[in-house]
Structures are given as C-alpha cells and as structure tokens.
C-alpha cells in the first residue's frame, strides 16, 4: 500500500501526466453536469417521474439509462448520451469489410483515419435524427398534454435540435479526452455514466436487505465479496492471451559473415476474448426486436414477444447467450486478419517453429483462434447473463446489472486500458508502473 501511494505521488510530480488526468476529470465532470440539465418546454418533475418508473424495472430501457448515467430517465439534453456515436462506429467498422472506399481509407494511415472519423460523425448525426424522434414520442406517450408548456410542433423541433446538439457535444468531449487527456474518451464517458448509477444502486440494495430483514449486513458483505470475485474473473477474461511462439531468421551484421546475430524469439498474443464487448452489444441490438412483437394484436405472437423482451427471463437469456457466442466468432473472424498476420510475419523474416510460412501459418493461426474463441465466448456469455442469475437470489434489478453484462465488462476494460496508458507515461519517465512493485527508478543519462 505504501508503494502504491508513492506511485500516486510520482504521477502527481509529472506535470504532463498530471495535466492530462485533471483535464480528463474536468471533461467528465462537465458531461455529468450536462446530464442533469433537463429539456425545456415540459414539466420536468412529471417527465422524470414517468421515465424513472419506466426504467426502474430494469429491461432494455433500464440498461440504456445506465449507459447514459441516468440522463435518459432525467429527460436531459444529453438523454441519448454517446450511444449514437457508438452505433455509428460499429456501422462504419462493419462497412469497412465490404465497402472498397472504406477499405482504402483504412490503408491510408492518418489521413484515412481522419476521413473515417468524419464519416462516423456525420453518421452519428443521422442516427440521432432517428433515435431522437423515438425518444420524444416516448415522452409524449408517458406524460399528459398538460405537462407540456409549449405547442407540440415547437417542442418537437426544439427537442430534436437540443438532443442532436447534446450528442454532438458528448462526442466532442470524448474526442477531446482522447486527444488531450488520458484514456479513450468515448469509453470513459460511458464508464463514468455507469459508475454514476453505482451509489444509488448499492444503497437501494443495502436498504432492501436491512429493512426487509433479508440477511442484513452479512448478506451485503457476501454480495460485495462475490462482486469482487466477478470483477476478478472479468479482468482475467479481458487480459487472457494465448501466446504463439515466433522465431526470426538469423541476420548478418554489417556484411561480416563471422558476426552473426542470433535469431530473435518473440510471440504473437492471441486474446481469449478478441472481440471485447462487441458481441454483447450486437446481441442486445438484436434483442430489441422481440419488444416489437410484444405490441402485436395476435395473442400468441404478443406472448412470445413479452417472454423474449424480459431481460431477466429464461428464454431471453438463452437466446441472448447463443447470440453472444455466434457474434463472438463472427466479430473475431472479421477483425483478426490471420492471412495478413501471416504475410506480415513472412515479410519480416519470422516464422512459427514447425509451421511453413504463408498459407500454413494463416491456417494454423485461424485454427488456434477458433479453439480459444469457444471458451472465451462461453465465459463472455456467462458474464453477460449473470445479472439474470443473481436476481433469482434476491438482488434488486439495478444492483444486479453491476454483476455482469456490458456494464461490468466496460468498466473493467476501460480501467485496464487507462491504467496501461498511465503506466506507459510513468515508465517513459523512469518511474514504476501504477500496478507494479518497486521503488522509483533512476533516470538514464
């Protein structure tokens, strides 16, 4: 603990790193402040009561409210949060597989990346123009007409402009954090929104256990211990890799045949969960469809829709888990180019011992990736449906969402990525990493 505190002091002594952290915290505070600013033109007390009642039971809307840090249920100017940008990024990434123009931009380096970012921004606005009306329609259906202070068309226009501006502002904050701060800005905004719901969820769970004589403080302690164990499993899931040994050919130095450098050994790290949380996001997007079936006038179709739209129900989670496993293979296949890896390895003079360079290497990497993706996808599916499992043991819906799913994986993944970036700054300045033991290193002259 003493060495950890010393490392925190070392972080504060590096002016550049200190400024980056303070800037990041400042931008996140601004985002949280914006989440409390309500839309104009309605009785915000009535609107918030209706929206909070709609999202309090968990479900898909409860999950959206968690990702926006409560802004969805607050009828905030950033009620849509950063989710339209996430959706746009996913669409552009998938289109990059099939659209030649985007494939060309991906190979153009920094200039191509800037153009792709510009396309993503415009697509974000387009998605906001679709999600905004849906959100406003939802408000119209929930609250009476007497709760509106301005006319219908005027409220529509002003709310659409404000919601679009709020999403663009959140996107700008995220990009500024990435450029000027520390960590991935978009991911940090999502994480801070999730964390913002943690205190109220934990207090609600603690009150329910104490007032209802349902285990009391002992049960709360057991739940916290189990929660830390789940976090530990998620850390292993995010960081676990399968190392493929690589040997590089010997090279002569300065044309002197007698002076031969020994072949270097390295490895290719293939992640157990190469797709991250993307399979869960894809699967949840698909699971929005059953909610539409629940509105059908046919009783049988309506009952099926209701059954598959309950995120804590059995059949919802069975289908959800299967979709996660399928999308894990799909996303891994499109994002890990084994053929390109094999070609790059061959051009650099490297090879996997016992495997011919080129096609055989690509097939070997693809086979290993398929084998490790299966347990990785199973672990991911179990973590994703864990909230539905722990609810059966008496946990409140809001607290159960912190036991797994996208929210916990995002928090773990973003925390690890941010710590790694802080570590790189410390090591470059000859300090120990944030999570490493040891004393302050001496600078090399």
LINJOPE-V175766 format. One record per residue. N is the residue number from 0. RES is the residue in one letter. SS is DSSP state (h for helix, s for strand, l for the rest). PHI is phi in degrees with one decimal (999 if undefined). OMEGA is omega as a letter, one per 40 degrees, with the letter a starting at -180 (999 if undefined). Layout:
n=N res=RES ss=SS phi=PHI omega=OMEGA
n=N res=RES ss=SS phi=PHI omega=OMEGA
This chain:
n=0 res=X ss=l phi=999 omega=i
n=1 res=X ss=h phi=-63.0 omega=a
n=2 res=X ss=h phi=-70.1 omega=i
n=3 res=X ss=h phi=-65.1 omega=i
n=4 res=X ss=h phi=-63.5 omega=i
n=5 res=X ss=h phi=-63.8 omega=i
n=6 res=X ss=h phi=-65.0 omega=i
n=7 res=X ss=h phi=-62.0 omega=i
n=8 res=X ss=h phi=-65.6 omega=i
n=9 res=X ss=h phi=-62.7 omega=i
n=10 res=X ss=h phi=-59.9 omega=a
n=11 res=X ss=h phi=-69.5 omega=a
n=12 res=X ss=h phi=-76.6 omega=i
n=13 res=X ss=l phi=-86.9 omega=a
n=14 res=X ss=h phi=-60.5 omega=a
n=15 res=X ss=h phi=-61.7 omega=a
n=16 res=X ss=h phi=-67.4 omega=i
n=17 res=X ss=h phi=-61.4 omega=i
n=18 res=X ss=h phi=-65.1 omega=i
n=19 res=X ss=h phi=-62.5 omega=a
n=20 res=X ss=h phi=-66.1 omega=i
n=21 res=X ss=h phi=-64.2 omega=i
n=22 res=X ss=h phi=-64.2 omega=i
n=23 res=X ss=h phi=-62.6 omega=i
n=24 res=X ss=h phi=-63.4 omega=i
n=25 res=X ss=h phi=-64.4 omega=i
n=26 res=X ss=h phi=-64.5 omega=i
n=27 res=X ss=h phi=-66.8 omega=i
n=28 res=X ss=h phi=-65.4 omega=i
n=29 res=X ss=h phi=-62.3 omega=i
n=30 res=X ss=h phi=-63.3 omega=i
n=31 res=X ss=h phi=-67.7 omega=i
n=32 res=X ss=h phi=-65.8 omega=i
n=33 res=X ss=h phi=-62.2 omega=a
n=34 res=X ss=l phi=-66.9 omega=a
n=35 res=X ss=l phi=-96.6 omega=a
n=36 res=X ss=l phi=-88.2 omega=a
n=37 res=X ss=s phi=-82.9 omega=i
n=38 res=X ss=l phi=-66.4 omega=i
n=39 res=X ss=l phi=-81.0 omega=i
n=40 res=X ss=l phi=97.6 omega=i
n=41 res=X ss=s phi=-136.5 omega=i
n=42 res=X ss=l phi=-73.9 omega=a
n=43 res=X ss=h phi=-65.2 omega=i
n=44 res=X ss=h phi=-64.2 omega=i
n=45 res=X ss=h phi=-66.8 omega=a
n=46 res=X ss=h phi=-63.6 omega=a
n=47 res=X ss=h phi=-66.4 omega=i
n=48 res=X ss=h phi=-63.0 omega=a
n=49 res=X ss=h phi=-68.0 omega=a
n=50 res=X ss=h phi=-68.7 omega=i
n=51 res=X ss=h phi=-66.8 omega=i
n=52 res=X ss=h phi=-67.0 omega=i
n=53 res=X ss=h phi=-70.4 omega=a
n=54 res=X ss=h phi=-97.5 omega=a
n=55 res=X ss=l phi=-68.3 omega=a
n=56 res=X ss=l phi=-82.6 omega=a
n=57 res=X ss=l phi=82.8 omega=a
n=58 res=X ss=h phi=71.9 omega=a
n=59 res=X ss=h phi=-63.4 omega=a
n=60 res=X ss=h phi=-66.3 omega=i
n=61 res=X ss=h phi=-63.4 omega=i
n=62 res=X ss=h phi=-68.1 omega=i
n=63 res=X ss=h phi=-62.1 omega=i
n=64 res=X ss=h phi=-63.8 omega=i
n=65 res=X ss=h phi=-66.1 omega=a
n=66 res=X ss=h phi=-64.4 omega=i
n=67 res=X ss=l phi=-93.4 omega=i
n=68 res=X ss=l phi=67.6 omega=a
n=69 res=X ss=l phi=89.3 omega=a
n=70 res=X ss=l phi=-65.0 omega=i
n=71 res=X ss=l phi=-61.0 omega=a
n=72 res=X ss=l phi=-78.7 omega=i
n=73 res=X ss=l phi=-88.6 omega=a
n=74 res=X ss=l phi=51.7 omega=a
n=75 res=X ss=s phi=-84.9 omega=i
n=76 res=X ss=l phi=-68.0 omega=i
n=77 res=X ss=l phi=-113.9 omega=a
n=78 res=X ss=l phi=-61.5 omega=i
n=79 res=X ss=l phi=-83.3 omega=i
n=80 res=X ss=l phi=60.4 omega=a
n=81 res=X ss=l phi=-99.7 omega=a
n=82 res=X ss=h phi=-62.4 omega=i
n=83 res=X ss=h phi=-59.3 omega=i
n=84 res=X ss=h phi=-67.5 omega=i
n=85 res=X ss=h phi=-61.9 omega=i
n=86 res=X ss=h phi=-61.5 omega=i
n=87 res=X ss=h phi=-64.0 omega=i
n=88 res=X ss=h phi=-62.1 omega=i
n=89 res=X ss=h phi=-64.7 omega=a
n=90 res=X ss=h phi=-61.5 omega=a
n=91 res=X ss=h phi=-64.3 omega=i
n=92 res=X ss=h phi=-65.0 omega=i
n=93 res=X ss=h phi=-70.0 omega=i
n=94 res=X ss=h phi=-65.8 omega=i
n=95 res=X ss=h phi=-63.1 omega=i
n=96 res=X ss=h phi=-79.2 omega=a
n=97 res=X ss=h phi=-108.4 omega=a
n=98 res=X ss=l phi=-93.8 omega=a
n=99 res=X ss=h phi=-59.1 omega=a
n=100 res=X ss=h phi=-61.4 omega=i
n=101 res=X ss=h phi=-69.2 omega=i
n=102 res=X ss=h phi=-62.3 omega=i
n=103 res=X ss=h phi=-65.3 omega=i
n=104 res=X ss=h phi=-63.6 omega=i
n=105 res=X ss=h phi=-63.8 omega=a
n=106 res=X ss=l phi=-94.1 omega=a
n=107 res=X ss=l phi=-89.7 omega=i
n=108 res=X ss=l phi=73.1 omega=a
n=109 res=X ss=h phi=-64.1 omega=i
n=110 res=X ss=h phi=-64.0 omega=i
n=111 res=X ss=h phi=-66.8 omega=i
n=112 res=X ss=h phi=-63.9 omega=i
n=113 res=X ss=h phi=-64.7 omega=i
n=114 res=X ss=h phi=-66.8 omega=i
n=115 res=X ss=h phi=-64.2 omega=i
n=116 res=X ss=h phi=-61.9 omega=i
n=117 res=X ss=h phi=-66.0 omega=i
n=118 res=X ss=h phi=-62.0 omega=i
n=119 res=X ss=h phi=-63.4 omega=i
n=120 res=X ss=h phi=-64.1 omega=i
n=121 res=X ss=h phi=-65.7 omega=i
n=122 res=X ss=h phi=-68.2 omega=i
n=123 res=X ss=h phi=-60.4 omega=i
n=124 res=X ss=h phi=-62.6 omega=a
n=125 res=X ss=h phi=-62.4 omega=i
n=126 res=X ss=h phi=-67.2 omega=i
n=127 res=X ss=h phi=-62.6 omega=i
n=128 res=X ss=h phi=-67.7 omega=i
n=129 res=X ss=h phi=-92.4 omega=a
n=130 res=X ss=h phi=-73.6 omega=a
n=131 res=X ss=h phi=-59.0 omega=i
n=132 res=X ss=h phi=-58.3 omega=i
n=133 res=X ss=h phi=-63.4 omega=i
n=134 res=X ss=h phi=-67.1 omega=a
n=135 res=X ss=h phi=-66.0 omega=i
n=136 res=X ss=h phi=-60.4 omega=i
n=137 res=X ss=h phi=-61.7 omega=i
n=138 res=X ss=h phi=-64.3 omega=i
n=139 res=X ss=h phi=-59.5 omega=a
n=140 res=X ss=h phi=-76.7 omega=a
n=141 res=X ss=h phi=-89.7 omega=a
n=142 res=X ss=l phi=-114.7 omega=a
n=143 res=X ss=l phi=-71.2 omega=a
n=144 res=X ss=h phi=-64.0 omega=i
n=145 res=X ss=h phi=-68.2 omega=a
n=146 res=X ss=h phi=-83.8 omega=i
n=147 res=X ss=s phi=-96.4 omega=a
n=148 res=X ss=l phi=-91.5 omega=i
n=149 res=X ss=l phi=-125.7 omega=a
n=150 res=X ss=l phi=-64.5 omega=a
n=151 res=X ss=h phi=-57.1 omega=a
n=152 res=X ss=h phi=-65.1 omega=i
n=153 res=X ss=h phi=-65.8 omega=i
n=154 res=X ss=h phi=-65.8 omega=i
n=155 res=X ss=h phi=-59.3 omega=a
n=156 res=X ss=h phi=-64.4 omega=a
n=157 res=X ss=h phi=-64.1 omega=a
n=158 res=X ss=h phi=-67.4 omega=i
n=159 res=X ss=h phi=-63.9 omega=i
n=160 res=X ss=h phi=-63.1 omega=a
n=161 res=X ss=h phi=-68.6 omega=i
n=162 res=X ss=h phi=-64.4 omega=i
n=163 res=X ss=h phi=-65.1 omega=i
n=164 res=X ss=h phi=-63.5 omega=i
n=165 res=X ss=h phi=-63.8 omega=i
n=166 res=X ss=h phi=-66.2 omega=i
n=167 res=X ss=h phi=-63.5 omega=i
n=168 res=X ss=h phi=-63.4 omega=i
n=169 res=X ss=h phi=-63.6 omega=i
n=170 res=X ss=h phi=-63.2 omega=i
n=171 res=X ss=h phi=-63.3 omega=i
n=172 res=X ss=h phi=-59.7 omega=a
n=173 res=X ss=h phi=-61.9 omega=i
n=174 res=X ss=h phi=-67.7 omega=i
n=175 res=X ss=h phi=-67.0 omega=i
n=176 res=X ss=h phi=-63.4 omega=i
n=177 res=X ss=h phi=-62.9 omega=a
n=178 res=X ss=h phi=-77.4 omega=a
n=179 res=X ss=h phi=-107.9 omega=a
n=180 res=X ss=l phi=-102.5 omega=a
n=181 res=X ss=l phi=-125.0 omega=i
n=182 res=X ss=l phi=88.6 omega=i
n=183 res=X ss=l phi=-85.1 omega=a
n=184 res=X ss=h phi=-61.5 omega=a
n=185 res=X ss=h phi=-62.1 omega=i
n=186 res=X ss=h phi=-64.4 omega=i
n=187 res=X ss=h phi=-66.1 omega=i
n=188 res=X ss=h phi=-65.8 omega=i
n=189 res=X ss=h phi=-65.8 omega=a
n=190 res=X ss=h phi=-63.6 omega=a
n=191 res=X ss=h phi=-67.7 omega=i
n=192 res=X ss=h phi=-67.9 omega=i
n=193 res=X ss=h phi=-67.8 omega=a
n=194 res=X ss=h phi=-63.8 omega=a
n=195 res=X ss=h phi=-60.6 omega=i
n=196 res=X ss=l phi=-85.9 omega=a
n=197 res=X ss=h phi=-63.2 omega=a
n=198 res=X ss=h phi=-57.4 omega=a
n=199 res=X ss=h phi=-65.1 omega=i
n=200 res=X ss=h phi=-66.2 omega=a
n=201 res=X ss=h phi=-67.8 omega=i
n=202 res=X ss=h phi=-63.9 omega=i
n=203 res=X ss=h phi=-61.8 omega=i
n=204 res=X ss=h phi=-66.4 omega=a
n=205 res=X ss=h phi=-64.0 omega=i
n=206 res=X ss=h phi=-63.2 omega=a
n=207 res=X ss=h phi=-64.8 omega=a
n=208 res=X ss=h phi=-75.0 omega=a
n=209 res=X ss=h phi=-81.4 omega=a
n=210 res=X ss=h phi=-69.6 omega=a
n=211 res=X ss=l phi=-90.0 omega=a
n=212 res=X ss=l phi=52.5 omega=a
n=213 res=X ss=l phi=-105.6 omega=i
n=214 res=X ss=l phi=107.9 omega=i
n=215 res=X ss=h phi=64.6 omega=a
n=216 res=X ss=h phi=-65.0 omega=a
n=217 res=X ss=h phi=-63.1 omega=i
n=218 res=X ss=h phi=-65.9 omega=i
n=219 res=X ss=h phi=-63.0 omega=i
n=220 res=X ss=h phi=-62.2 omega=i
n=221 res=X ss=h phi=-62.7 omega=i
n=222 res=X ss=h phi=-64.5 omega=i
n=223 res=X ss=h phi=-65.6 omega=i
n=224 res=X ss=h phi=-62.5 omega=i
n=225 res=X ss=h phi=-63.3 omega=i
n=226 res=X ss=h phi=-63.7 omega=i
n=227 res=X ss=h phi=-65.2 omega=i
n=228 res=X ss=h phi=-65.7 omega=i
n=229 res=X ss=h phi=-64.3 omega=i
n=230 res=X ss=h phi=-61.4 omega=i
n=231 res=X ss=h phi=-60.6 omega=i
n=232 res=X ss=h phi=-63.5 omega=i
n=233 res=X ss=h phi=-64.3 omega=i
n=234 res=X ss=h phi=-62.3 omega=i
n=235 res=X ss=h phi=-63.8 omega=i
n=236 res=X ss=h phi=-63.6 omega=a
n=237 res=X ss=h phi=-73.7 omega=a
n=238 res=X ss=h phi=-98.8 omega=a
n=239 res=X ss=l phi=-65.5 omega=i
n=240 res=X ss=s phi=-135.6 omega=i
n=241 res=X ss=s phi=-107.7 omega=a
n=242 res=X ss=s phi=-87.9 omega=i
n=243 res=X ss=s phi=-102.9 omega=a
n=244 res=X ss=s phi=-64.6 omega=a
n=245 res=X ss=s phi=-129.1 omega=i
n=246 res=X ss=s phi=-115.6 omega=i
n=247 res=X ss=s phi=-105.6 omega=a
n=248 res=X ss=l phi=-63.6 omega=i
n=249 res=X ss=l phi=-69.1 omega=a
n=250 res=X ss=s phi=-129.2 omega=i
n=251 res=X ss=s phi=-78.7 omega=a
n=252 res=X ss=s phi=-108.9 omega=i
n=253 res=X ss=l phi=56.6 omega=i
n=254 res=X ss=l phi=73.4 omega=a
n=255 res=X ss=s phi=-90.0 omega=a
n=256 res=X ss=s phi=-63.1 omega=a
n=257 res=X ss=s phi=-70.6 omega=a
n=258 res=X ss=s phi=-95.6 omega=a
n=259 res=X ss=s phi=-114.0 omega=i
n=260 res=X ss=s phi=-80.8 omega=a
n=261 res=X ss=l phi=-68.3 omega=a
n=262 res=X ss=l phi=-61.2 omega=a
n=263 res=X ss=l phi=-80.2 omega=i
n=264 res=X ss=s phi=-110.3 omega=i
n=265 res=X ss=s phi=-147.6 omega=i
n=266 res=X ss=s phi=-150.0 omega=i
n=267 res=X ss=s phi=-101.6 omega=i
n=268 res=X ss=s phi=-85.8 omega=i
n=269 res=X ss=s phi=-101.3 omega=a
n=270 res=X ss=s phi=-70.4 omega=i
n=271 res=X ss=l phi=-62.2 omega=i
n=272 res=X ss=l phi=-122.3 omega=a
n=273 res=X ss=l phi=-70.9 omega=a
n=274 res=X ss=l phi=-90.3 omega=i
n=275 res=X ss=l phi=63.5 omega=a
n=276 res=X ss=l phi=-94.9 omega=a
n=277 res=X ss=h phi=-60.1 omega=i
n=278 res=X ss=h phi=-58.1 omega=i
n=279 res=X ss=h phi=-67.2 omega=i
n=280 res=X ss=h phi=-64.8 omega=i
n=281 res=X ss=h phi=-61.2 omega=a
n=282 res=X ss=h phi=-63.0 omega=i
n=283 res=X ss=h phi=-67.1 omega=i
n=284 res=X ss=h phi=-62.8 omega=i
n=285 res=X ss=h phi=-67.4 omega=a
n=286 res=X ss=l phi=-72.0 omega=i
n=287 res=X ss=l phi=-71.6 omega=a
n=288 res=X ss=h phi=-61.1 omega=i
n=289 res=X ss=h phi=-57.1 omega=i
n=290 res=X ss=h phi=-62.8 omega=i
n=291 res=X ss=h phi=-71.5 omega=i
n=292 res=X ss=h phi=-65.9 omega=a
n=293 res=X ss=l phi=-66.2 omega=i
n=294 res=X ss=l phi=-91.6 omega=a
n=295 res=X ss=l phi=-67.3 omega=i
n=296 res=X ss=l phi=-81.7 omega=i
n=297 res=X ss=l phi=-73.2 omega=a
n=298 res=X ss=h phi=-62.0 omega=a
n=299 res=X ss=h phi=-67.3 omega=i
n=300 res=X ss=h phi=-63.6 omega=i
n=301 res=X ss=h phi=-64.0 omega=i
n=302 res=X ss=h phi=-65.6 omega=i
n=303 res=X ss=h phi=-64.2 omega=i
n=304 res=X ss=h phi=-62.1 omega=i
n=305 res=X ss=h phi=-65.2 omega=a
n=306 res=X ss=h phi=-63.4 omega=a
n=307 res=X ss=h phi=-90.2 omega=i
n=308 res=X ss=l phi=-104.3 omega=i
n=309 res=X ss=l phi=-91.2 omega=a
n=310 res=X ss=l phi=-68.7 omega=i
n=311 res=X ss=l phi=-106.6 omega=i
n=312 res=X ss=l phi=-87.1 omega=a
n=313 res=X ss=h phi=-66.7 omega=a
n=314 res=X ss=h phi=-69.5 omega=i
n=315 res=X ss=h phi=-58.7 omega=a
n=316 res=X ss=h phi=-75.1 omega=i
n=317 res=X ss=h phi=-63.8 omega=i
n=318 res=X ss=h phi=-65.9 omega=i
n=319 res=X ss=h phi=-59.7 omega=i
n=320 res=X ss=h phi=-64.2 omega=i
n=321 res=X ss=h phi=-63.3 omega=i
n=322 res=X ss=h phi=-63.8 omega=i
n=323 res=X ss=h phi=-63.5 omega=i
n=324 res=X ss=h phi=-62.7 omega=i
n=325 res=X ss=h phi=-63.8 omega=a
n=326 res=X ss=h phi=-69.0 omega=i
n=327 res=X ss=h phi=-62.8 omega=i
n=328 res=X ss=h phi=-66.2 omega=a
n=329 res=X ss=h phi=-62.7 omega=a
n=330 res=X ss=h phi=-69.5 omega=i
n=331 res=X ss=h phi=-63.3 omega=a
n=332 res=X ss=h phi=-64.5 omega=a
n=333 res=X ss=h phi=-90.2 omega=a
n=334 res=X ss=h phi=-108.5 omega=i
n=335 res=X ss=l phi=-109.2 omega=a
n=336 res=X ss=l phi=-79.9 omega=a
n=337 res=X ss=h phi=-63.8 omega=i
n=338 res=X ss=h phi=-63.7 omega=i
n=339 res=X ss=h phi=-66.9 omega=i
n=340 res=X ss=h phi=-61.0 omega=i
n=341 res=X ss=h phi=-66.2 omega=i
n=342 res=X ss=h phi=-66.6 omega=i
n=343 res=X ss=h phi=-63.4 omega=i
n=344 res=X ss=h phi=-65.1 omega=i
n=345 res=X ss=h phi=-66.5 omega=a
n=346 res=X ss=h phi=-65.9 omega=a
n=347 res=X ss=l phi=-87.0 omega=i
n=348 res=X ss=l phi=80.2 omega=a
n=349 res=X ss=s phi=-103.1 omega=i
n=350 res=X ss=s phi=-156.3 omega=i
n=351 res=X ss=l phi=-89.0 omega=a
n=352 res=X ss=l phi=-52.0 omega=i
n=353 res=X ss=l phi=86.1 omega=a
n=354 res=X ss=l phi=-122.1 omega=i
n=355 res=X ss=l phi=-67.2 omega=i
n=356 res=X ss=l phi=-65.0 omega=i
n=357 res=X ss=l phi=94.6 omega=a
n=358 res=X ss=h phi=-60.8 omega=a
n=359 res=X ss=h phi=-62.2 omega=i
n=360 res=X ss=h phi=-65.4 omega=i
n=361 res=X ss=h phi=-62.6 omega=i
n=362 res=X ss=h phi=-65.6 omega=i
n=363 res=X ss=h phi=-65.6 omega=i
n=364 res=X ss=h phi=-63.4 omega=i
n=365 res=X ss=h phi=-65.2 omega=i
n=366 res=X ss=h phi=-67.0 omega=i
n=367 res=X ss=h phi=-64.9 omega=a
n=368 res=X ss=h phi=-63.5 omega=i
n=369 res=X ss=h phi=-65.9 omega=a
n=370 res=X ss=h phi=-67.8 omega=a
n=371 res=X ss=h phi=-81.4 omega=i
n=372 res=X ss=h phi=-69.0 omega=a
n=373 res=X ss=h phi=-62.4 omega=i
n=374 res=X ss=h phi=-63.7 omega=i
n=375 res=X ss=h phi=-63.1 omega=i
n=376 res=X ss=h phi=-68.8 omega=i
n=377 res=X ss=h phi=-64.5 omega=i
n=378 res=X ss=h phi=-59.2 omega=a
n=379 res=X ss=h phi=-63.4 omega=i
n=380 res=X ss=h phi=-64.8 omega=i
n=381 res=X ss=h phi=-64.5 omega=i
n=382 res=X ss=h phi=-63.2 omega=a
n=383 res=X ss=h phi=-67.4 omega=a
n=384 res=X ss=h phi=-95.2 omega=a
n=385 res=X ss=h phi=-58.4 omega=i
n=386 res=X ss=h phi=-56.8 omega=i
n=387 res=X ss=h phi=-68.0 omega=i
n=388 res=X ss=h phi=-75.2 omega=a
n=389 res=X ss=h phi=-71.1 omega=i
n=390 res=X ss=h phi=-60.7 omega=i
n=391 res=X ss=l phi=-64.7 omega=i
n=392 res=X ss=l phi=-95.5 omega=i
n=393 res=X ss=l phi=97.8 omega=i
n=394 res=X ss=l phi=-77.4 omega=i
n=395 res=X ss=l phi=-67.7 omega=a
n=396 res=X ss=h phi=-60.9 omega=a
n=397 res=X ss=h phi=-65.8 omega=i
n=398 res=X ss=h phi=-73.8 omega=a
n=399 res=X ss=h phi=-63.9 omega=a
n=400 res=X ss=h phi=-63.9 omega=i
n=401 res=X ss=h phi=-84.4 omega=a
n=402 res=X ss=h phi=-88.0 omega=i
n=403 res=X ss=l phi=168.7 omega=i
n=404 res=X ss=h phi=72.2 omega=a
n=405 res=X ss=h phi=-62.7 omega=a
n=406 res=X ss=h phi=-60.6 omega=a
n=407 res=X ss=h phi=-68.7 omega=i
n=408 res=X ss=h phi=-65.3 omega=i
n=409 res=X ss=h phi=-64.8 omega=a
n=410 res=X ss=h phi=-60.4 omega=a
n=411 res=X ss=h phi=-66.5 omega=a
n=412 res=X ss=h phi=-63.0 omega=a
n=413 res=X ss=h phi=-67.9 omega=i
n=414 res=X ss=h phi=-62.6 omega=i
n=415 res=X ss=h phi=-64.5 omega=a
n=416 res=X ss=h phi=-63.0 omega=a
n=417 res=X ss=h phi=-66.8 omega=i
n=418 res=X ss=h phi=-63.3 omega=i
n=419 res=X ss=h phi=-63.2 omega=i
n=420 res=X ss=h phi=-67.7 omega=i
n=421 res=X ss=h phi=-64.1 omega=i
n=422 res=X ss=h phi=-59.2 omega=a
n=423 res=X ss=h phi=-63.6 omega=i
n=424 res=X ss=h phi=-65.3 omega=a
n=425 res=X ss=h phi=-65.3 omega=a
n=426 res=X ss=h phi=-68.3 omega=i
n=427 res=X ss=h phi=-65.5 omega=i
n=428 res=X ss=l phi=-96.4 omega=i
n=429 res=X ss=l phi=66.4 omega=i
n=430 res=X ss=l phi=-113.5 omega=i
n=431 res=X ss=l phi=-72.5 omega=i
n=432 res=X ss=l phi=-67.0 omega=a
n=433 res=X ss=l phi=-60.4 omega=a
n=434 res=X ss=l phi=-108.2 omega=a
n=435 res=X ss=l phi=-112.5 omega=i
n=436 res=X ss=l phi=-89.7 omega=i
n=437 res=X ss=l phi=126.9 omega=a
n=438 res=X ss=l phi=-103.5 omega=a
n=439 res=X ss=l phi=-62.0 omega=a
n=440 res=X ss=l phi=-83.6 omega=i
n=441 res=X ss=l phi=-86.1 omega=i
n=442 res=X ss=l phi=-70.8 omega=i
n=443 res=X ss=l phi=-88.2 omega=a
n=444 res=X ss=l phi=-72.0 omega=999
